[in-house]
Amino acid sequence: MLPMPSEQDILVGTLVFLRISLLVMLLPVLGHKLVPAPAKAGFVGLLTLLLFPVVSAHVPVIEPDPVFYALFAIQEMLLAAALALLAQLMFTAVQFAGQMISMQMGMAMANIFDPATSSQSAIIAQFAGILAILMWLASGAHHMFLLTLIESFSILPPGSPWSFQGWIVINDAAAAMFILAFRLMAPVLLLLFFMYIALGLIARAVPQVQVFFVSFPLSVGLGLLILSLSLPAFMSLVYDAFVSLGQDLPMFLRKLSGA
């Protein structure tokens, strides 16, 4: 017969389960709505069973006090949400860049349903999101998160105190999100800006030209052409951002632990 788990094992196992389950649900690809719920539940249960023997050696004794245990549970969920937020910021930058490109091309009304967010999004934003998912898998970012998850239990065991320095890393990541989005959409927006200046000069010099009817097909065609030409640089920037994420995650854990 298998030995019955002690009260301490149940308390620690629940905290481990909370950190793993919330991180898996909030990650960009593993937590996608199109991934079946039984697959997520099985993956979370397998990780919990595999990591619990390793984690239990680093966790101090947890008092069975309901108030303190509830605080520990909230702490675990916040840590998992913070780790997932660092990845979601990258995807948000890519989708924001795609949304701005669609608006400047005059395709803001050409929206399709996004199953990930259950809302309408622009076509270019959907295309950029698919490219981000492919770059996420190609860069091995999902493996980085699993390794960071294992490392997080040794750096920050359940119930460990936090340092304010860790939240500075999230603030820097949020600032880097806007920089990445600007770099992704800069080629298309810059050339479209010069195109609109040229159309304005033409409308001023030759008023007979119907600039409004000319600008729409020209902006769409030129925008798609520029986007296709800049696609290798677009993918390279997203790939490098996901690779650098593998360095930011351990740094965030060390800063949060006060090391």
SERO-4910 file (N, C-alpha, C, O; in steps of 0.05 Angstrom, whole numbers):
BEGIN
 pado doro    nc1    nc2    nc3   cac1   cac2   cac3    cc1    cc2    cc3    oc1    oc2    oc3
  Met    A     17    -24      0      0      0      0     17     25      0     39     26     12
  Leu    A      7     46    -14     22     71    -15     19     86     12     -2     84     24
  Pro    A     40     99     21     39    114     46     19    137     44     18    150     23
  Met    A      5    142     65    -14    165     65      2    191     68     21    193     84
  Pro    A     -5    212     52      9    237     54      3    250     81    -19    249     92
  Ser    A     23    264     91     20    278    116      6    305    112      2    313     89
  Glu    A     -1    318    133    -14    345    131      5    365    118     -4    381    102
  Gln    A     31    363    124     50    381    112     52    376     82     54    395     66
  Asp    A     51    351     73     53    344     45     28    355     30     31    365      8
  Ile    A      5    354     42    -19    365     29    -17    395     26    -25    406      5
  Leu    A     -7    408     47     -5    438     46     15    446     24      9    464      9
  Val    A     38    434     24     59    441      4     49    433    -24     53    449    -42
  Gly    A     37    410    -27     28    401    -53      7    420    -65      7    424    -89
  Thr    A    -10    430    -48    -30    449    -58    -18    475    -68    -26    485    -89
  Leu    A      2    485    -54     16    509    -63     31    504    -89     31    521   -106
  Val    A     44    481    -91     57    474   -116     37    472   -139     43    482   -161
  Phe    A     15    460   -133     -6    458   -154    -16    485   -163    -21    489   -187
  Leu    A    -20    504   -144    -30    530   -151    -10    545   -170    -18    557   -189
  Arg    A     16    544   -163     36    558   -180     37    546   -208     38    560   -227
  Ile    A     36    519   -209     39    507   -236     14    511   -252     15    517   -276
  Ser    A    -10    507   -240    -35    508   -255    -40    536   -266    -48    538   -289
  Leu    A    -36    556   -250    -41    583   -259    -21    592   -281    -29    606   -300
  Leu    A      4    583   -278     24    590   -299     17    577   -325     19    590   -346
  Val    A      8    552   -324      1    537   -349    -23    550   -362    -25    553   -386
  Met    A    -43    558   -346    -67    570   -357    -62    598   -369    -77    606   -387
  Leu    A    -42    613   -359    -37    640   -369    -16    642   -390    -13    663   -402
  Leu    A     -1    620   -395     20    622   -415      7    625   -443    -15    616   -447
  Pro    A     22    638   -461      9    644   -487      1    620   -504    -21    620   -515
  Val    A     17    599   -506     11    577   -523     -2    554   -507    -23    543   -515
  Leu    A     10    546   -485     -1    524   -469    -28    531   -458    -46    514   -455
  Gly    A    -33    556   -451    -58    565   -440    -78    574   -460    -98    586   -453
  His    A    -74    569   -486    -92    578   -507   -119    564   -503   -121    541   -494
  Lys    A   -140    578   -510   -167    567   -507   -172    543   -525   -189    527   -519
  Leu    A   -157    541   -547   -161    519   -565   -147    493   -555   -152    472   -565
  Val    A   -130    495   -535   -118    472   -522   -139    459   -504   -150    472   -487
  Pro    A   -145    433   -508   -166    420   -492   -160    421   -462   -138    419   -453
  Ala    A   -182    426   -447   -179    428   -418   -168    402   -405   -152    403   -387
  Pro    A   -177    378   -414   -165    353   -403   -135    351   -407   -121    341   -390
  Ala    A   -125    362   -430    -96    361   -435    -82    380   -415    -60    373   -405
  Lys    A    -93    403   -410    -81    421   -391    -81    409   -363    -61    410   -349
  Ala    A   -104    397   -355   -106    386   -328    -86    363   -325    -73    360   -304
  Gly    A    -84    346   -346    -64    324   -344    -36    334   -343    -19    323   -328
  Phe    A    -30    355   -358     -3    366   -357      4    378   -330     26    374   -320
  Val    A    -15    392   -319    -11    405   -293     -8    383   -271     10    385   -254
  Gly    A    -25    362   -272    -22    341   -253      4    326   -255     16    319   -235
  Leu    A     14    321   -279     39    308   -283     62    325   -272     80    314   -259
  Leu    A     62    351   -279     83    368   -268     83    370   -238    104    370   -225
  Thr    A     59    370   -226     57    371   -197     69    346   -184     84    348   -164
  Leu    A     63    323   -195     73    298   -184    104    296   -188    118    285   -171
  Leu    A    114    307   -210    143    305   -215    159    325   -198    181    319   -189
  Leu    A    147    349   -193    162    370   -179    159    369   -149    175    379   -135
  Phe    A    137    356   -140    133    356   -111    156    344    -95    164    356    -75
  Pro    A    167    321   -102    190    310    -86    214    329    -86    228    329    -66
  Val    A    218    344   -107    241    362   -108    235    388    -92    252    398    -78
  Val    A    210    397    -93    203    422    -80    201    418    -50    208    436    -35
  Ser    A    191    396    -41    185    392    -12    211    395      5    209    401     28
  Ala    A    234    389     -7    259    392      8    267    421     13    282    426     31
  His    A    257    440     -4    264    468     -1    243    484     15    249    507     22
  Val    A    220    473     19    198    488     32    200    486     62    202    464     72
  Pro    A    200    508     76    200    507    106    173    496    116    154    493    101
  Val    A    172    491    141    148    480    153    126    502    152    130    524    161
  Ile    A    103    494    141     80    513    138     60    507    161     51    484    164
  Glu    A     54    528    175     34    525    197      6    522    185      0    537    167
  Pro    A    -10    504    195    -37    501    184    -56    522    194    -78    516    203
  Asp    A    -48    547    191    -66    570    198    -81    579    173    -68    585    153
  Pro    A   -107    581    174   -122    587    150   -115    615    138   -113    617    114
  Val    A   -110    634    155   -104    661    145    -77    662    131    -75    672    109
  Phe    A    -56    652    145    -30    652    133    -29    634    108    -15    640     88
  Tyr    A    -43    612    109    -42    594     86    -57    607     62    -48    603     39
  Ala    A    -78    622     67    -91    636     45    -72    657     33    -72    661      9
  Leu    A    -57    671     50    -37    690     40    -16    676     23     -7    687      2
  Phe    A     -7    653     32     13    638     16      1    630    -11     15    631    -32
  Ala    A    -24    622    -12    -37    614    -37    -39    637    -56    -34    635    -80
  Ile    A    -47    661    -45    -48    685    -62    -20    692    -72    -17    701    -95
  Gln    A      0    688    -55     27    694    -64     36    676    -87     49    685   -106
  Glu    A     28    651    -86     35    632   -107     21    640   -133     34    639   -155
  Met    A     -4    648   -132    -19    655   -156     -8    681   -168     -7    684   -192
  Leu    A      0    700   -151     12    725   -161     39    720   -175     45    732   -195
  Leu    A     55    702   -164     80    696   -176     77    683   -203     91    690   -222
  Ala    A     58    664   -205     53    651   -231     42    672   -251     49    671   -275
  Ala    A     25    690   -242     14    710   -260     36    729   -269     36    738   -292
  Ala    A     55    736   -252     77    754   -259     95    741   -280    104    754   -299
  Leu    A    101    715   -277    117    701   -296    103    700   -324    116    704   -344
  Ala    A     77    694   -323     63    693   -349     60    721   -361     59    723   -385
  Leu    A     59    741   -345     57    769   -355     81    776   -372     78    790   -392
  Leu    A    104    767   -364    128    774   -379    127    762   -408    137    775   -426
  Ala    A    114    739   -411    110    728   -438     87    742   -452     89    747   -476
  Gln    A     66    748   -438     43    761   -451     50    788   -461     38    797   -481
  Leu    A     68    802   -448     76    828   -458     89    827   -486     85    845   -502
  Met    A    104    805   -491    115    802   -518     94    799   -539     95    811   -560
  Phe    A     74    782   -533     52    777   -552     35    803   -555     26    808   -577
  Thr    A     32    818   -534     17    843   -536     31    863   -554     18    877   -569
  Ala    A     58    863   -552     73    881   -570     69    874   -599     66    891   -616
  Val    A     70    848   -605     66    839   -633     38    845   -643     35    855   -665
  Gln    A     18    840   -627     -9    845   -635    -15    875   -637    -30    884   -655
  Phe    A     -3    891   -619     -6    920   -621      6    931   -646     -5    949   -659
  Ala    A     30    920   -654     42    929   -679     25    921   -703     22    938   -721
  Gly    A     14    897   -703     -4    889   -724    -29    906   -726    -39    912   -748
  Gln    A    -40    914   -703    -64    931   -702    -58    958   -714    -74    969   -729
  Met    A    -35    970   -706    -28    996   -717    -23    995   -747    -30   1014   -761
  Ile    A    -10    974   -756     -5    972   -785    -31    970   -800    -34    982   -821
  Ser    A    -50    955   -790    -77    952   -803    -91    979   -804   -103    986   -824
  Met    A    -89    994   -782   -102   1021   -782    -90   1039   -802   -104   1054   -816
  Gln    A    -63   1040   -804    -50   1058   -823    -55   1049   -852    -54   1066   -870
  Met    A    -60   1024   -857    -65   1014   -884    -94   1018   -892   -101   1013   -915
  Gly    A   -111   1027   -873   -139   1031   -879   -155   1005   -877   -177   1003   -888
  Met    A   -145    986   -861   -159    960   -858   -169    957   -830   -172    934   -820
  Ala    A   -175    979   -816   -184    977   -788   -211    964   -786   -216    952   -765
  Met    A   -227    966   -806   -254    954   -805   -254    925   -814   -274    910   -810
  Ala    A   -232    915   -826   -230    887   -834   -221    870   -811   -198    862   -810
  Asn    A   -239    864   -793   -233    849   -769   -244    820   -772   -264    816   -786
  Ile    A   -232    802   -758   -241    775   -756   -241    766   -727   -228    779   -710
  Phe    A   -254    744   -721   -257    735   -694   -231    722   -684   -220    705   -698
  Asp    A   -223    730   -661   -199    719   -648   -208    700   -626   -218    709   -606
  Pro    A   -203    674   -629   -212    655   -608   -197    657   -582   -206    649   -561
  Ala    A   -173    668   -583   -156    671   -559   -168    691   -539   -167    688   -515
  Thr    A   -178    713   -551   -189    735   -534   -219    737   -535   -231    753   -521
  Ser    A   -232    721   -553   -261    722   -557   -271    750   -565   -291    759   -555
  Ser    A   -255    762   -582   -262    789   -592   -253    792   -621   -240    774   -632
  Gln    A   -260    814   -633   -253    820   -660   -225    833   -661   -219    850   -644
  Ser    A   -208    825   -679   -182    837   -682   -176    840   -712   -188    827   -729
  Ala    A   -157    858   -718   -150    863   -746   -136    839   -758   -124    823   -745
  Ile    A   -138    838   -785   -126    815   -799    -96    815   -796    -84    793   -791
  Ile    A    -83    838   -798    -54    838   -795    -46    831   -767    -25    818   -763
  Ala    A    -62    839   -747    -56    832   -719    -58    802   -715    -42    790   -701
  Gln    A    -78    789   -728    -81    760   -727    -57    746   -740    -46    727   -729
  Phe    A    -49    757   -763    -26    745   -777     -1    748   -760     15    729   -758
  Ala    A      3    771   -748     27    776   -731     26    758   -706     46    748   -697
  Gly    A      2    753   -695     -1    735   -672      7    706   -679     19    693   -663
  Ile    A     -1    697   -703      7    670   -712     37    668   -715     49    648   -707
  Leu    A     49    689   -727     78    689   -729     92    688   -702    112    675   -698
  Ala    A     80    703   -682     91    703   -655     90    675   -643    108    667   -629
  Ile    A     68    661   -647     66    633   -637     87    615   -649     99    599   -635
  Leu    A     91    618   -675    111    602   -688    139    608   -678    156    590   -674
  Met    A    145    634   -674    171    642   -663    174    633   -634    196    626   -625
  Trp    A    152    633   -619    152    623   -592    161    593   -591    178    586   -574
  Leu    A    150    577   -609    157    549   -609    185    545   -621    200    528   -612
  Ala    A    192    561   -641    219    557   -654    241    565   -635    263    553   -636
  Ser    A    237    585   -618    258    594   -600    259    577   -575    278    580   -559
  Gly    A    240    559   -571    241    542   -547    233    557   -522    242    550   -500
  Ala    A    217    578   -525    209    594   -502    192    577   -482    193    582   -458
  His    A    177    558   -493    160    542   -475    178    524   -457    172    519   -434
  His    A    201    516   -468    220    501   -452    233    519   -431    239    510   -409
  Met    A    238    544   -439    250    563   -419    231    567   -395    240    568   -373
  Phe    A    205    568   -401    187    572   -379    185    547   -361    182    550   -336
  Leu    A    187    524   -372    186    500   -356    211    498   -338    210    491   -315
  Leu    A    234    505   -350    259    505   -334    258    527   -312    267    523   -290
  Thr    A    246    550   -319    243    571   -299    224    563   -277    228    570   -254
  Leu    A    203    549   -285    184    539   -265    198    521   -245    193    522   -221
  Ile    A    215    503   -255    230    485   -237    249    501   -219    252    495   -195
  Glu    A    263    520   -232    282    536   -217    269    554   -197    281    561   -176
  Ser    A    244    562   -202    231    581   -184    226    569   -156    225    583   -136
  Phe    A    223    543   -155    218    530   -129    243    529   -111    240    528    -87
  Ser    A    266    530   -124    291    531   -108    298    560   -101    309    565    -79
  Ile    A    292    579   -119    298    607   -113    277    619    -95    284    634    -76
  Leu    A    252    614   -101    230    625    -85    211    602    -77    190    597    -90
  Pro    A    218    587    -56    199    567    -46    173    579    -36    173    603    -30
  Pro    A    152    564    -35    127    574    -25    130    586      3    141    574     21
  Gly    A    119    610      7    121    624     33    145    641     36    149    653     57
  Ser    A    162    644     15    186    661     17    178    690     15    159    697      1
  Pro    A    193    708     29    188    737     27    197    747      0    215    737    -12
  Trp    A    184    769     -9    190    781    -35    204    807    -31    201    821    -10
  Ser    A    219    815    -51    233    841    -52    220    858    -73    211    848    -94
  Phe    A    220    884    -68    208    903    -87    224    904   -113    214    914   -133
  Gln    A    249    896   -113    266    898   -137    255    881   -160    260    888   -183
  Gly    A    240    860   -153    229    843   -175    209    858   -192    207    852   -216
  Trp    A    193    876   -180    173    889   -195    185    910   -214    172    918   -233
  Ile    A    210    919   -209    223    937   -228    229    922   -254    228    935   -275
  Val    A    234    896   -253    238    881   -277    213    881   -294    214    883   -319
  Ile    A    190    878   -282    164    878   -296    160    906   -309    150    908   -331
  Asn    A    167    927   -294    164    954   -305    182    958   -329    174    970   -349
  Asp    A    207    947   -328    225    949   -351    214    933   -374    217    941   -398
  Ala    A    202    910   -369    191    893   -390    168    907   -403    164    905   -428
  Ala    A    151    921   -388    129    936   -400    139    958   -418    128    964   -439
  Ala    A    161    972   -410    173    993   -427    185    980   -452    183    992   -474
  Ala    A    197    957   -449    209    943   -473    187    934   -492    192    931   -516
  Met    A    163    930   -482    141    922   -499    135    943   -520    131    937   -544
  Phe    A    134    968   -511    128    990   -530    152    994   -550    147   1001   -573
  Ile    A    176    990   -540    199    993   -558    198    971   -579    203    977   -603
  Leu    A    192    947   -572    190    925   -591    168    930   -611    171    926   -635
  Ala    A    145    939   -601    122    945   -619    130    966   -639    123    965   -663
  Phe    A    144    987   -630    152   1009   -648    171    998   -669    170   1006   -693
  Arg    A    190    982   -661    210    971   -680    196    953   -701    205    951   -724
  Leu    A    175    938   -693    162    920   -711    145    935   -732    145    928   -755
  Met    A    133    957   -724    115    971   -743    128    995   -756    116   1007   -773
  Ala    A    153   1001   -749    167   1025   -759    170   1024   -790    164   1045   -802
  Pro    A    178   1002   -803    182   1004   -832    156   1010   -847    156   1027   -865
  Val    A    134    997   -840    109   1002   -854     98   1029   -848     90   1044   -867
  Leu    A     98   1038   -823     87   1064   -816    104   1087   -828     93   1107   -835
  Leu    A    130   1083   -829    147   1105   -839    142   1109   -869    139   1132   -878
  Leu    A    142   1087   -885    138   1090   -913    109   1099   -920    105   1114   -939
  Leu    A     90   1090   -905     62   1099   -909     60   1129   -902     45   1144   -915
  Phe    A     75   1138   -883     75   1166   -876     85   1183   -899     73   1204   -905
  Phe    A    107   1174   -912    117   1189   -935     98   1187   -958     96   1206   -974
  Met    A     84   1165   -961     64   1162   -982     41   1183   -979     33   1195   -998
  Tyr    A     32   1185   -954     10   1205   -948     20   1233   -953      4   1250   -962
  Ile    A     45   1239   -947     56   1266   -953     56   1271   -983     49   1292   -993
  Ala    A     65   1250   -998     65   1253  -1027     37   1257  -1039     33   1273  -1057
  Leu    A     18   1242  -1028    -10   1245  -1037    -21   1273  -1030    -36   1285  -1046
  Gly    A    -13   1283  -1007    -22   1310  -1000    -10   1331  -1018    -24   1350  -1026
  Leu    A     15   1328  -1026     27   1347  -1045     14   1345  -1072     10   1365  -1086
  Ile    A      7   1320  -1081     -6   1317  -1106    -34   1330  -1106    -42   1343  -1125
  Ala    A    -48   1326  -1084    -75   1338  -1081    -73   1369  -1081    -92   1382  -1091
  Arg    A    -51   1379  -1071    -48   1408  -1070    -40   1419  -1098    -50   1440  -1106
  Ala    A    -24   1404  -1112    -14   1413  -1138    -35   1407  -1160    -38   1424  -1178
  Val    A    -48   1385  -1159    -68   1377  -1179    -94   1371  -1165    -99   1348  -1158
  Pro    A   -111   1391  -1161   -136   1386  -1147   -155   1367  -1161   -173   1356  -1149
  Gln    A   -151   1364  -1188   -170   1346  -1202   -166   1317  -1195   -185   1301  -1200
  Val    A   -144   1310  -1184   -139   1282  -1176   -155   1275  -1151   -153   1289  -1131
  Gln    A   -170   1253  -1153   -186   1244  -1130   -168   1228  -1111   -166   1203  -1113
  Val    A   -155   1242  -1093   -135   1229  -1076   -148   1209  -1058   -136   1189  -1051
  Phe    A   -173   1214  -1049   -186   1196  -1030   -190   1169  -1043   -186   1148  -1029
  Phe    A   -197   1167  -1068   -202   1142  -1081   -176   1128  -1089   -174   1104  -1091
  Val    A   -155   1145  -1093   -129   1133  -1100   -114   1123  -1076   -100   1103  -1077
  Ser    A   -118   1136  -1053   -102   1130  -1029   -109   1102  -1017    -91   1088  -1007
  Phe    A   -134   1094  -1019   -141   1069  -1006   -128   1044  -1019   -114   1030  -1004
  Pro    A   -131   1039  -1045   -117   1016  -1056    -87   1019  -1055    -72    999  -1053
  Leu    A    -77   1044  -1057    -48   1048  -1057    -37   1042  -1029    -16   1030  -1027
  Ser    A    -51   1050  -1008    -41   1045   -981    -42   1016   -974    -24   1005   -961
  Val    A    -63   1002   -983    -65    973   -977    -43    958   -992    -29    941   -981
  Gly    A    -40    964  -1018    -21    950  -1034      8    955  -1026     24    937  -1023
  Leu    A     14    981  -1021     41    988  -1012     47    977   -984     69    968   -979
  Gly    A     27    978   -967     31    967   -940     36    938   -940     54    928   -925
  Leu    A     21    922   -956     26    893   -957     53    888   -970     67    869   -962
  Leu    A     61    904   -989     88    900  -1002    110    905   -982    129    889   -980
  Ile    A    108    927   -967    129    933   -947    129    912   -925    151    904   -916
  Leu    A    105    903   -917    104    883   -895    117    857   -904    131    844   -889
  Ser    A    112    849   -929    125    824   -940    155    827   -942    169    808   -936
  Leu    A    165    851   -950    193    855   -952    207    856   -925    230    847   -921
  Ser    A    193    867   -905    205    869   -878    198    845   -860    205    845   -837
  Leu    A    186    825   -872    178    801   -855    202    787   -843    200    779   -820
  Pro    A    224    783   -857    247    770   -844    257    786   -819    264    774   -799
  Ala    A    258    813   -822    267    828   -799    246    827   -776    253    827   -753
  Phe    A    220    826   -784    199    824   -764    202    798   -748    200    799   -724
  Met    A    206    776   -762    208    750   -748    234    749   -732    234    737   -710
  Ser    A    255    762   -742    280    761   -727    278    777   -701    289    768   -680
  Leu    A    264    800   -701    260    815   -677    244    800   -656    250    800   -632
  Val    A    222    787   -665    206    771   -647    221    748   -636    219    741   -612
  Tyr    A    237    734   -653    253    712   -643    273    721   -622    276    707   -602
  Asp    A    287    743   -627    307    753   -608    294    761   -582    305    758   -560
  Ala    A    269    772   -583    255    780   -559    248    755   -542    250    756   -517
  Phe    A    240    733   -554    234    709   -539    259    696   -528    259    685   -506
  Val    A    281    698   -543    307    687   -532    316    703   -508    325    692   -488
  Ser    A    314    730   -510    322    746   -487    304    742   -463    312    747   -440
  Leu    A    280    732   -468    261    727   -446    273    705   -428    267    704   -404
  Gly    A    288    686   -439    300    665   -423    320    676   -403    326    663   -383
  Gln    A    332    700   -408    350    712   -389    335    730   -369    344    733   -346
  Asp    A    312    741   -377    297    759   -360    283    743   -338    279    753   -315
  Leu    A    274    719   -343    258    704   -324    275    697   -299    266    702   -277
  Pro    A    299    684   -302    315    679   -277    323    705   -263    324    705   -238
  Met    A    328    726   -278    335    752   -265    312    762   -249    315    773   -227
  Phe    A    287    759   -259    264    768   -245    261    752   -218    254    764   -198
  Leu    A    265    726   -219    263    710   -195    284    718   -175    278    720   -151
  Arg    A    309    723   -184    330    730   -165    325    758   -153    329    762   -129
  Lys    A    315    776   -169    309    803   -159    286    802   -139    285    815   -118
  Leu    A    266    784   -145    243    782   -128    250    769   -101    238    775    -80
  Ser    A    270    752   -102    279    739    -77    298    757    -61    305    750    -38
  Gly    A    307    779    -72    325    797    -59    354    790    -62    371    801    -49
  Ala    A    360    771    -80    388    763    -84    403    783   -101    427    779   -107
***
